[in-house]
Amino acid sequence: MARIHLIAPDGLATYRTFYPSLVPQFVRRGLFHSIARHPDTWLNLAKRLHDWRLLDHFSLIYIEKQLRTSIQTDRLFKTWLSLPNFPVYSRRSQRFLRAQGLPLSLSLGSKDKFINSKALEKWAKPLPQVQLRLFDQGHQLVNQDLGVHLRQLLAQN
């Protein structure tokens, strides 16, 4: 029987993913080019906004991480530019899964700062074929515990 396994499923209950869609595409492109050319200036601005309590700690850490190298910055902004083309409609996805009866397993870190585990639990609750497994860690959850869990799931098929 077919089964879907999603690991740290960004999009279903992700924090802050709607922000880029509030900014017009041409503005996002302009920002990208400015940030790519002057990352230190933008990092200093982010730190100052954090000092003034206009930017939360999580966002500051995220910005610092994403602007460390040009490769990370490029990947971030290509993702940022493409987000509006991949909307996730939680009710529509629930209806689809309910109609298909397709088994779905979700593996997620309970301390994930990108994905809201409470929102994901709420999303999964009305779907009896959805199995949610929370691990005691953050977003980077590929490890031995996850491997054991996935082996168990695959053995069920």
BELMOCOR-V31135 format. One line per field, one symbol per residue. burial: + if it has 16 or more other ideal C-beta (glycine too) atoms within 10 Angstrom, else -. A space follows every 50 residues. Layout:
BEGIN
burial->???
END
This chain:
BEGIN
burial->-----++++--+++--+--+-------+---+--+---+--++--+---+ ----+---++-++--++-----+--++--+--+----------+--+--- --+++++++--+-++++--+--++--+--++++++-----+----+--++ --+----
END
